[in-house]
Structure formats: C-alpha cells, structure tokens
Amino acid sequence: MFDHVQDAEDFAAALHRVRRHAGLSYRRLAERAHYSHAHLIRATTGKHLPSWDVVAAFLTGCGVPTDLLPVWRRRWEQASRGPEDVIGLLERTECTTDLGHALMTLTRPHSLRTLEQLTGIPRATIQAWLQGTRLPRRDRLDQLVQSVGATTAERTAVAQAIERISSGRRPVVPAG
C-alpha cells in the first residue's frame, strides 16, 4: 500500500532535485516552462501533486529528455493514485459499486475525456463503470485498465473481480 502524502512529497523532492541539477532558479525555469515561478515552487512543496501538464513542463524546462518523460509519467501516476491499495479493493469486490470504486482509484487522476481518448470507449460507458451502475465486459475493462498502466497483478485482480461479480461468488477474504 502506498502513502499518498509521502508519494506526493517524494515526487516533489525528485522534481526539486532535477531543478537543482539543471542549475536553474525558479524564475529561469518559469521562463522555460511557461508557468509562473510561484506555480513551479508549489509543484515542489509536496503538499499537493501537480498536474501532469505542470510536471511535463517542469521537466522539459529542466532539460529532461523527452524519452524519459514516460518514466516520469508512470511515477506521477503512481503517486496520484491515492492511499488505497487497488488490489485489496479488487479482492474485496462483491458488486458493481465496489468495482466502480476500485476502478476510480485505479484510473485516478485521468479525466473521463482522457480515458475516452486513451481507449476509444465512450465517456458515458466509462462513467457508468466507475459509478458502478453497469458491469463492463472483461475485454473492454482490460482495455481501460491497460491504458492507464495497470500492473499485471492489478489486471489479474480486475479480471478476477469481474468473474466473481458475474458468477455471484463472494470474495475470499484471507484469515488473519
């Protein structure tokens, strides 16, 4: 399980190190990144995780090569997921509402629009899945979770949750 606050702080500290290594003041970085220096300073406080657009501009302004941005994106997505253990949520899933909650955690911070662009699945369909009002088909749901960079373990847990809901079985909760 990840500590959301700690992840944001760690991510902010990494951004701060990149800026220092680049030898840039926040004002000079602001000129390069096209964000205010105050905005960029807030990105490195660790109180809140900055948006991906801010992070990408920050890194690009610091001279980070574009081929490294996907690595940073994955790290940012992990930090932005939140405090809940997605696999644990999926293992306890009993109904479409539980599944929706787990999927919201897994797909955070992506907007419905972004999810639609990534998958080609209509926003209204994704929204119904996230709200737990509609049970997704396994293949379509795998397409969604794969598009947000879900791990193999997360994808397996999603598939098992769908199977459990479809068959009406109760989740197996480990003793202890």
C-alpha atoms as a printed R data frame, in Angstrom:
    type eleno elety resid chain resno       x       y       z
1   ATOM     1    CA   MET     A     1   0.000   0.000   0.000
2   ATOM     2    CA   PHE     A     2   1.252   3.482  -0.803
3   ATOM     3    CA   ASP     A     3   1.116   6.520   1.443
4   ATOM     4    CA   HIS     A     4  -0.433   9.205  -0.784
5   ATOM     5    CA   VAL     A     5   1.080  12.122   1.143
6   ATOM     6    CA   GLN     A     6   4.502  10.503   1.227
7   ATOM     7    CA   ASP     A     7   4.292   9.763  -2.504
8   ATOM     8    CA   ALA     A     8   3.487  13.427  -3.245
9   ATOM     9    CA   GLU     A     9   6.367  14.552  -1.026
10  ATOM    10    CA   ASP     A    10   8.786  12.098  -2.633
11  ATOM    11    CA   PHE     A    11   7.699  13.144  -6.108
12  ATOM    12    CA   ALA     A    12   8.087  16.837  -5.235
13  ATOM    13    CA   ALA     A    13  11.559  16.179  -3.809
14  ATOM    14    CA   ALA     A    14  12.542  14.429  -7.049
15  ATOM    15    CA   LEU     A    15  11.368  17.437  -9.075
16  ATOM    16    CA   HIS     A    16  13.339  19.730  -6.776
17  ATOM    17    CA   ARG     A    17  16.487  17.636  -7.345
18  ATOM    18    CA   VAL     A    18  16.013  17.797 -11.117
19  ATOM    19    CA   ARG     A    19  15.771  21.608 -10.978
20  ATOM    20    CA   ARG     A    20  18.850  21.894  -8.754
21  ATOM    21    CA   HIS     A    21  20.801  19.515 -11.009
22  ATOM    22    CA   ALA     A    22  19.804  21.662 -14.010
23  ATOM    23    CA   GLY     A    23  21.206  24.692 -12.159
24  ATOM    24    CA   LEU     A    24  18.058  26.744 -12.726
25  ATOM    25    CA   SER     A    25  16.379  29.263 -10.491
26  ATOM    26    CA   TYR     A    26  12.599  29.020 -10.316
27  ATOM    27    CA   ARG     A    27  12.355  32.288 -12.272
28  ATOM    28    CA   ARG     A    28  14.564  30.960 -15.080
29  ATOM    29    CA   LEU     A    29  12.647  27.671 -15.083
30  ATOM    30    CA   ALA     A    30   9.374  29.626 -15.270
31  ATOM    31    CA   GLU     A    31  10.601  31.309 -18.469
32  ATOM    32    CA   ARG     A    32  11.389  27.928 -19.997
33  ATOM    33    CA   ALA     A    33   8.330  26.053 -18.704
34  ATOM    34    CA   HIS     A    34   5.815  28.861 -19.346
35  ATOM    35    CA   TYR     A    35   4.359  28.642 -15.846
36  ATOM    36    CA   SER     A    36   4.767  31.217 -13.095
37  ATOM    37    CA   HIS     A    37   7.654  30.694 -10.720
38  ATOM    38    CA   ALA     A    38   5.173  30.558  -7.821
39  ATOM    39    CA   HIS     A    39   3.306  27.756  -9.590
40  ATOM    40    CA   LEU     A    40   6.530  25.806 -10.065
41  ATOM    41    CA   ILE     A    41   7.553  26.339  -6.449
42  ATOM    42    CA   ARG     A    42   4.188  24.898  -5.356
43  ATOM    43    CA   ALA     A    43   4.928  21.841  -7.519
44  ATOM    44    CA   THR     A    44   7.929  21.080  -5.305
45  ATOM    45    CA   THR     A    45   6.376  21.659  -1.878
46  ATOM    46    CA   GLY     A    46   4.917  18.157  -1.663
47  ATOM    47    CA   LYS     A    47   1.621  19.399  -0.238
48  ATOM    48    CA   HIS     A    48  -0.256  18.590  -3.457
49  ATOM    49    CA   LEU     A    49   0.709  16.638  -6.507
50  ATOM    50    CA   PRO     A    50   0.928  18.976  -9.504
51  ATOM    51    CA   SER     A    51  -0.949  18.184 -12.711
52  ATOM    52    CA   TRP     A    52   0.864  16.178 -15.354
53  ATOM    53    CA   ASP     A    53   0.957  19.255 -17.629
54  ATOM    54    CA   VAL     A    54   2.879  21.174 -14.970
55  ATOM    55    CA   VAL     A    55   5.213  18.233 -14.341
56  ATOM    56    CA   ALA     A    56   5.932  17.779 -18.059
57  ATOM    57    CA   ALA     A    57   6.633  21.499 -18.495
58  ATOM    58    CA   PHE     A    58   8.818  21.486 -15.368
59  ATOM    59    CA   LEU     A    59  10.871  18.531 -16.569
60  ATOM    60    CA   THR     A    60  11.161  19.795 -20.140
61  ATOM    61    CA   GLY     A    61  12.201  23.207 -18.831
62  ATOM    62    CA   CYS     A    62  14.928  21.494 -16.818
63  ATOM    63    CA   GLY     A    63  16.218  19.757 -19.934
64  ATOM    64    CA   VAL     A    64  14.979  16.245 -19.150
65  ATOM    65    CA   PRO     A    65  14.999  14.309 -22.452
66  ATOM    66    CA   THR     A    66  11.553  13.568 -23.873
67  ATOM    67    CA   ASP     A    67  12.278   9.827 -23.962
68  ATOM    68    CA   LEU     A    68  12.408   9.899 -20.139
69  ATOM    69    CA   LEU     A    69   9.000  11.571 -19.779
70  ATOM    70    CA   PRO     A    70   7.090   8.239 -19.888
71  ATOM    71    CA   VAL     A    71   9.124   7.058 -16.893
72  ATOM    72    CA   TRP     A    72   8.226  10.229 -15.020
73  ATOM    73    CA   ARG     A    73   4.605   9.870 -16.132
74  ATOM    74    CA   ARG     A    74   4.390   6.377 -14.599
75  ATOM    75    CA   ARG     A    75   5.924   7.656 -11.377
76  ATOM    76    CA   TRP     A    76   3.471  10.600 -11.322
77  ATOM    77    CA   GLU     A    77   0.522   8.264 -11.956
78  ATOM    78    CA   GLN     A    78   1.614   6.004  -9.117
79  ATOM    79    CA   ALA     A    79   1.914   8.964  -6.750
80  ATOM    80    CA   SER     A    80  -1.502  10.261  -7.821
81  ATOM    81    CA   ARG     A    81  -3.426   7.032  -7.331
82  ATOM    82    CA   GLY     A    82  -4.198   7.665  -3.722
83  ATOM    83    CA   PRO     A    83  -3.850   5.904  -0.434
84  ATOM    84    CA   GLU     A    84  -5.955   2.873  -1.198
85  ATOM    85    CA   ASP     A    85  -4.494  -0.423  -2.221
86  ATOM    86    CA   VAL     A    86  -6.155  -1.121  -5.573
87  ATOM    87    CA   ILE     A    87  -5.528  -4.861  -5.459
88  ATOM    88    CA   GLY     A    88  -7.004  -5.049  -1.961
89  ATOM    89    CA   LEU     A    89 -10.089  -3.163  -3.129
90  ATOM    90    CA   LEU     A    90 -10.469  -5.505  -6.089
91  ATOM    91    CA   GLU     A    91 -10.038  -8.599  -3.925
92  ATOM    92    CA   ARG     A    92 -12.907  -7.421  -1.689
93  ATOM    93    CA   THR     A    93 -15.162  -6.531  -4.631
94  ATOM    94    CA   GLU     A    94 -18.637  -8.052  -4.338
95  ATOM    95    CA   CYS     A    95 -20.737  -5.889  -6.657
96  ATOM    96    CA   THR     A    96 -20.525  -3.334  -9.461
97  ATOM    97    CA   THR     A    97 -20.428  -0.484  -6.911
98  ATOM    98    CA   ASP     A    98 -17.310  -1.958  -5.281
99  ATOM    99    CA   LEU     A    99 -15.785  -2.480  -8.709
100 ATOM   100    CA   GLY     A   100 -16.527   1.121  -9.647
101 ATOM   101    CA   HIS     A   101 -14.764   2.388  -6.517
102 ATOM   102    CA   ALA     A   102 -11.698   0.261  -7.262
103 ATOM   103    CA   LEU     A   103 -11.686   1.423 -10.890
104 ATOM   104    CA   MET     A   104 -11.892   5.074  -9.839
105 ATOM   105    CA   THR     A   105  -8.854   4.515  -7.648
106 ATOM   106    CA   LEU     A   106  -7.024   2.727 -10.453
107 ATOM   107    CA   THR     A   107  -7.793   5.302 -13.144
108 ATOM   108    CA   ARG     A   108  -7.181   8.376 -10.971
109 ATOM   109    CA   PRO     A   109  -6.213  11.129 -11.918
110 ATOM   110    CA   HIS     A   110  -7.382  10.640 -15.514
111 ATOM   111    CA   SER     A   111 -10.492  12.511 -16.605
112 ATOM   112    CA   LEU     A   112 -13.307  10.769 -18.441
113 ATOM   113    CA   ARG     A   113 -12.251  12.635 -21.569
114 ATOM   114    CA   THR     A   114  -8.681  11.359 -21.269
115 ATOM   115    CA   LEU     A   115  -9.880   7.814 -20.623
116 ATOM   116    CA   GLU     A   116 -12.083   8.021 -23.714
117 ATOM   117    CA   GLN     A   117  -9.146   9.267 -25.783
118 ATOM   118    CA   LEU     A   118  -6.869   6.516 -24.487
119 ATOM   119    CA   THR     A   119  -9.342   3.687 -25.083
120 ATOM   120    CA   GLY     A   120 -11.912   4.761 -27.650
121 ATOM   121    CA   ILE     A   121 -14.591   3.733 -25.143
122 ATOM   122    CA   PRO     A   122 -17.351   6.371 -24.820
123 ATOM   123    CA   ARG     A   123 -17.211   8.558 -21.709
124 ATOM   124    CA   ALA     A   124 -20.778   7.644 -20.738
125 ATOM   125    CA   THR     A   125 -19.832   3.957 -20.701
126 ATOM   126    CA   ILE     A   126 -16.708   4.560 -18.607
127 ATOM   127    CA   GLN     A   127 -18.674   6.777 -16.242
128 ATOM   128    CA   ALA     A   128 -21.292   4.028 -15.751
129 ATOM   129    CA   TRP     A   129 -18.497   1.580 -14.900
130 ATOM   130    CA   LEU     A   130 -16.891   3.997 -12.427
131 ATOM   131    CA   GLN     A   131 -20.251   4.721 -10.794
132 ATOM   132    CA   GLY     A   132 -20.926   1.008 -10.516
133 ATOM   133    CA   THR     A   133 -24.171   1.190 -12.485
134 ATOM   134    CA   ARG     A   134 -23.011  -1.053 -15.318
135 ATOM   135    CA   LEU     A   135 -20.919  -4.217 -15.388
136 ATOM   136    CA   PRO     A   136 -18.217  -3.942 -18.051
137 ATOM   137    CA   ARG     A   137 -17.289  -6.712 -20.436
138 ATOM   138    CA   ARG     A   138 -13.960  -8.259 -19.465
139 ATOM   139    CA   ASP     A   139 -12.197  -7.332 -22.706
140 ATOM   140    CA   ARG     A   140 -13.346  -3.711 -22.632
141 ATOM   141    CA   LEU     A   141 -12.425  -3.335 -18.983
142 ATOM   142    CA   ASP     A   142  -8.988  -4.817 -19.604
143 ATOM   143    CA   GLN     A   143  -8.561  -2.291 -22.407
144 ATOM   144    CA   LEU     A   144  -9.311   0.502 -19.916
145 ATOM   145    CA   VAL     A   145  -7.042  -0.711 -17.113
146 ATOM   146    CA   GLN     A   146  -4.234  -1.498 -19.529
147 ATOM   147    CA   SER     A   147  -4.450   2.040 -20.963
148 ATOM   148    CA   VAL     A   148  -3.769   3.591 -17.543
149 ATOM   149    CA   GLY     A   149  -0.685   1.463 -16.983
150 ATOM   150    CA   ALA     A   150  -2.134  -1.082 -14.573
151 ATOM   151    CA   THR     A   151   0.324  -3.695 -13.392
152 ATOM   152    CA   THR     A   152  -0.090  -7.363 -14.279
153 ATOM   153    CA   ALA     A   153  -1.260  -8.036 -10.713
154 ATOM   154    CA   GLU     A   154  -3.847  -5.241 -10.962
155 ATOM   155    CA   ARG     A   155  -5.101  -6.539 -14.332
156 ATOM   156    CA   THR     A   156  -5.408 -10.046 -12.874
157 ATOM   157    CA   ALA     A   157  -7.290  -8.720  -9.836
158 ATOM   158    CA   VAL     A   158  -9.688  -6.827 -12.145
159 ATOM   159    CA   ALA     A   159 -10.348  -9.980 -14.189
160 ATOM   160    CA   GLN     A   160 -10.971 -11.996 -11.013
161 ATOM   161    CA   ALA     A   161 -13.336  -9.322  -9.671
162 ATOM   162    CA   ILE     A   162 -15.360  -9.343 -12.895
163 ATOM   163    CA   GLU     A   163 -15.513 -13.149 -12.795
164 ATOM   164    CA   ARG     A   164 -16.670 -13.079  -9.166
165 ATOM   165    CA   ILE     A   165 -19.378 -10.489  -9.831
166 ATOM   166    CA   SER     A   166 -20.561 -12.279 -12.975
167 ATOM   167    CA   SER     A   167 -20.815 -15.629 -11.194
168 ATOM   168    CA   GLY     A   168 -22.304 -14.223  -7.978
169 ATOM   169    CA   ARG     A   169 -19.495 -15.660  -5.811
170 ATOM   170    CA   ARG     A   170 -18.414 -13.892  -2.648
171 ATOM   171    CA   PRO     A   171 -14.793 -12.728  -2.357
172 ATOM   172    CA   VAL     A   172 -12.412 -14.963  -0.441
173 ATOM   173    CA   VAL     A   173 -11.041 -12.907   2.431
174 ATOM   174    CA   PRO     A   174  -7.772 -14.250   3.849
175 ATOM   175    CA   ALA     A   175  -7.922 -15.169   7.530
176 ATOM   176    CA   GLY     A   176  -5.749 -13.264   9.879
